[in-house]
Amino acid sequence: MSHPTPTVQIPRTFGQYLRSFGPGLVVVLTWLGAGDIVDMAVAGGSYGYSLMWVLVLAVFMRFLFVSRIAWYQLCNERQEGVLDGLVRLHPLYAPGLFLGALIMGHIDGAYMSVGAAEVCRNLLGVGQTWQWALLINSTILVLVLRPAYASLETFFKILLALLSISFVGTAIWVGVNPEGIVLGLVRFEMPGQVGHFNPLLVGVAMIGAVGGSFMNLVYPYFLEAKGWRGPQFRRVQTYDFLLGILVMVILNLAVWTLGAELLYPDKHITTLEDLPKLLSTVLGEGGRVLFYIGIFAALYMSSVGHAAGLGRIGSHAWLRCRIKGPLPPGDFALHPTYRWVAVWCVLSPLVWTLPGMPDFVTLTLVANSAKVVMLPALAGGIWWITASPRFIGRQFANRWWDNAVMALLFALALYGTIAAVQSVWRWAASYSTV
């Protein structure tokens, strides 16, 4: 079966490539959010640069895994989405992914809502967490319910500039240790526990936040919304995603550097205010405000991207549950189910902003560890549909080295799932005794 004629121009020159980039940045900034900020700061503050190799592993996992997802989206002979391929592999993927969109929308929304609200409360010194969360999530809902992709991409690029100035600027302002970064990236070690969070929980949380799980499936919907359809867009998609990964690494290293330089070895993060407060003592009030602006931008972008992406996944999965044959043409964001899922993702997490709920840092670490539990089913499914000519077609089926990489990812997913369950169980036991 031939692929459709492209609906947008395929870039040919360097300038055209630069102007066309977008889905990779949107999805990476959707992934970034609170998870990376807290996990990198906790790791840097508790263990210096010694756990940086986990960042390398997580980024490597995500790049290879999501590249295979994009490969299927662009190259399969049936011109179907990744979710359609998974459902043909087993019909339970449809209800599973629909429920997954609702569950992850609530879990991710919990720490993002609490974090964004705490930023505003701490920065401005007025109001309560739940009041700020209600105001912020209301504006997010307005943006998400108008799902024009071009506007979303422009909005993310503007906030990316603000985010880069904040995180990279404060890291340079504090001072960077190049030797420590290099050693942390190449020296594989698991240090003993320091502070409240054990290194296994921190490491697994990083793999959940950076290596990712469910939110990897959002990328194909942004590719589709961009108009990239067919294998002829494979090259621009690869460059686009590489740019997004590079941005993610730079921002993560900037936050990690702040934790390592300001907190390690005798200070630790227990609340969202800890790192900005320390920045104010080193750089003055301007450093604190600048970093808080970056935190808010990251949380806000992630909240918008999660609701928009999970709304599309939920809409697609719901239609696939009800329709066995070809789906009607059109953007999944225009289906009523998209609106219901998006509203759920934005409003249901507000319950976690009420007094007496767990703090932002704890919610973030536990939520990102819990994400890994879903990874084996997704990794195994993606491996199968990209390896089998029956699904993707003989021309684009995995070669032996692709299968070797996917086998490694599947093994890491299984290991991460076991470690995540153990870590979250230990946290739950310790939290119940407090």
Buried (B, 14 or more C-beta within 10 A) or exposed (E): EEBEEEEEEEBEEEEEBEEBBBBBBBBBBBBBBBBBBBBBBBBBBBBBBBBBBBBBBBBBBBBBBBBBBBBBBBBBBEBBBBBBBBBBBEEEBBBBBBEBBBBBBBBBBBBBBBBBBBBBBBBEEEEEBBBBBBEBBEEBBEBBBEBEBEEBBEBBBEBBEBBBBBBBBBBEBBEBBEEBBEBBBEEEEEEEEBBBBBBBBBBBBBBBBBBBBBBBBBBBBBBBBBEBBBBBBBEBBBBBBBBBBEBBBEBBBBBBBBBBBBBBEEBBBBEBBBBBEBBBEBBEEEBBBBBBBBBBBBBBBBBBBBBBBBBBBBBBBBBBBEEEEEBEEEBBBEBEBBBBBBBBBBBBBBEBBEEEBBEBBBBBBBBBBBBBBBBBBBBBBBBBBBBBEEBBBEEBBBEEEBBEBBEBBBEBBBBBBBBBBBBBEEBEEEEEEE
